[in-house]
Amino acid sequence: MKVFNICTILALLSTSAIAQSGAITFPSSELQNVSLRYTGDTLNWPIIVALADRDIQRNTFTLLEDDILRLEILGSTTAMVLIQKNRMKELIENGATIFAREELINAVQAVENFDQAVKEGNIESAIAYGVSIEEQLDSVENTLEENRMVEVQAQLEKKTGMVDKRIGLLGGWNNANEGDLFKESDGVRTQEESYANLGFTDGTKIIVDPNTVAVIRKSRIDRLDESSDTEISLVEGGLLAKLSAAATERSNYILNAGSSQSELRTQNFYAEADTDETVKLTNYDGVANVSANDVTITIRKNQGTIVREGEPPSAPIQLLPAPELVWSRQDSVVYSDQIIYSYQLVENARYYIVQRSSSPSFDVDLEEVQLVNNSALLSYLTLGTTYVRVQAVDNLGLRGPYSEPTRIIRNVDNQAPPAFIDGLNGNILFTLNESIEIMGLTQPDARILIDNMPVAVQASGRFIKTIQNLKTDQAVSVIASDASGNNTNRTIRVVKLTEDTLFNFALSGASGRDPIRVNNPTVTFSAEAYPGLEVVINNGGNTRRVVTDSQGRWGITMSMQEGELSVTFKDTQTGESYLSKSFTVVAN
């Protein structure tokens, strides 16, 4: 039974009902926490940004009551989407990639549409797409149940460049198309700069490298418990076996390469057969038992071995670690079609392999380059997301584990970077000192000039600049710019508060300064200071308050009695007391 239907949700979105929690205002630093609280997922923050009213000067967001109601609906939808995503994984493990391929494509598209709507801040579309996912997966499940008995074990899911198929051991090579089915004894061949992705019924994928020939020797499924019995022979070239979790636990997967045979209990295993009858095997997860010439060894996570013709496997060899990225973040937003991808050098590395793909699993639009240095120029980045990772290769040619994928998100840049300044009262920064630290936040890749002097921007986007020898009242310029030429120009006012300025008030009905001699029962104080200040006068337990106007002017009329009188100036935004001074009141 569906939790919501699309008509009901859209009707709720259009109503004027009031959320019980009321309107809230919060700083930008709490954006993800607010997203988690009201939508159940920190990744929904673009929706918050789109709905909320933003105060740029205060660097805050405000959500109205009806906005919160919408977010609660989105939260229910998000929870449902997470359930359906887990359901999709289970259907894929049960063979949806083969037996319900078209329906699965539609379901995946619905998930991508939901994610994209969230990124674009479109709450109505996000909810509509989210609700549709369950219906799409119902179709996947129904089709899967109808077709699961088909005796087809593998399918060419994706190909790049020239990929050929051979039917049977004696057949000829012909051009292969996406969607082609592979049975026992069928072969696959890739040409230069070409890749092939074979998908099996249990969710296992075989990614075939360029210049490679592989043969499916055996591909069977036990329809009772859905376990697989698969054997693949690598004739030449290289391939990556990505076993599903289910296949690792209960299936039998054998990979033949050269004179070796490997029994896989791992989700990531790479084999490479050289022309000089040398096989290189590397394991990145779980275990693999490698046999050759009546000797069997076990290679565990991040270990490899070399098998030469007529020899047993070498003892397990520890792989080089994954290169550490120079970047401090796994996500980067760029506005250019090229970027320098940098990483730390790994000791004893012979060279490095950098891969890029439009898919986080690196099985679509895969590109690979070998480098001897620690940086790669990634050109022709398309709009959207590109995933990049790197691995180190040792002197034996064994490939180490990949680094965590980096998401490079290329966007159209038509907006200037922000320049938020901490502690602003309106457009003024108050201080009691001869110097002040101007601190703020911008985009991590933005450039900051303060009074035409460059200021370093941290990886988080934070910046700080100390200005010495302050005048009593001076203007400071702040310019934030990006590589696309977009600029944000701000002029802020820095005020050094002094007693001479703040306590230079005029009296009506009294005279003097200390003591203050009262002539009338009531006395009027008036002066001109600065905007954004609160003046508090206390005399004999009688307290009066007033806020300065936009010109800094203020005035208070109050009854006076002999004794102590205090005058205090506070910040209207923070309540911080700046200066306070006491006077003596006497009757004239």
Stockholm file with secondary structure:
# STOCKHOLM 1.0

chainA/1-588         MKVFNICTILALLSTSAIAQSGAITFPSSELQNVSLRYTGDTLNWPIIVALADRDIQRNTFTLLEDDILRLEILGSTTAMVLIQKNRMKELIENGATIFAREELINAVQAVENFDQAVKEGNIESAIAYGVSIEEQLDSVENTLEENRMVEVQAQLEKKTGMVDKRIGLLGGWNNANEGDLFKESDGVRTQEESYANLGFTDGTKIIVDPNTVAVIRKSRIDRLDESSDTEISLVEGGLLAKLSAAATERSNYILNAGSSQSELRTQNFYAEADTDETVKLTNYDGVANVSANDVTITIRKNQGTIVREGEPPSAPIQLLPAPELVWSRQDSVVYSDQIIYSYQLVENARYYIVQRSSSPSFDVDLEEVQLVNNSALLSYLTLGTTYVRVQAVDNLGLRGPYSEPTRIIRNVDNQAPPAFIDGLNGNILFTLNESIEIMGLTQPDARILIDNMPVAVQASGRFIKTIQNLKTDQAVSVIASDASGNNTNRTIRVVKLTEDTLFNFALSGASGRDPIRVNNPTVTFSAEAYPGLEVVINNGGNTRRVVTDSQGRWGITMSMQEGELSVTFKDTQTGESYLSKSFTVVAN
#=GR chainA/1-588 SS CCSCCHHHHHHHHHSCCCCTTCCEEEEGGGHHHHHHHHHSCGGGHHHHHHHSEEETTTTEEEECHHHHHHHHHHHHHHHHHHHHHHHHHHHHHTTHHHHTHHHHHHHHHHHHHHHHHHHTTCHHHHHHHHHHHHHHHHHHHHHHHHHTTCCCCEEEEEEESCEEEECSTTCCEEECCTTCEECTTCEEEECTTCEEEEEETTSCEEEECSSCEEEEEEEEECTTTCCEEEEEEEEEEEEEEECCHHHHHHCEEEEEETTEEEEEESSCEEEEECTTSEEEEEECSSEEEEEETTEEEEECTTEEEEEETTSCCCCCEECCCCCCBSSSCSEEEESSSCEEEEBCCCTTCCEEEEEEESSTTSCSSCEEEEESSSEEEECSCCSEEEEEEEEEECTTCCBCCCCCCEEEEECCCCSCCCCEETTCBTTEEEESSSCEEEEEECCTTCEEEETTEEECBCTTSEEEEEECSCCSEEEEEEEEECTTSCEEEEEEEEEECCHHHHTCCEEESEECSSSEEECSSEEEEEEECCTTEEEEEEETTEEEEEECCTTSEEEEEEECCSEEEEEEEEETTTCCEEEEEEEEEEEC
#=GC SS_cons         CCSCCHHHHHHHHHSCCCCTTCCEEEEGGGHHHHHHHHHSCGGGHHHHHHHSEEETTTTEEEECHHHHHHHHHHHHHHHHHHHHHHHHHHHHHTTHHHHTHHHHHHHHHHHHHHHHHHHTTCHHHHHHHHHHHHHHHHHHHHHHHHHTTCCCCEEEEEEESCEEEECSTTCCEEECCTTCEECTTCEEEECTTCEEEEEETTSCEEEECSSCEEEEEEEEECTTTCCEEEEEEEEEEEEEEECCHHHHHHCEEEEEETTEEEEEESSCEEEEECTTSEEEEEECSSEEEEEETTEEEEECTTEEEEEETTSCCCCCEECCCCCCBSSSCSEEEESSSCEEEEBCCCTTCCEEEEEEESSTTSCSSCEEEEESSSEEEECSCCSEEEEEEEEEECTTCCBCCCCCCEEEEECCCCSCCCCEETTCBTTEEEESSSCEEEEEECCTTCEEEETTEEECBCTTSEEEEEECSCCSEEEEEEEEECTTSCEEEEEEEEEECCHHHHTCCEEESEECSSSEEECSSEEEEEEECCTTEEEEEEETTEEEEEECCTTSEEEEEEECCSEEEEEEEEETTTCCEEEEEEEEEEEC
//
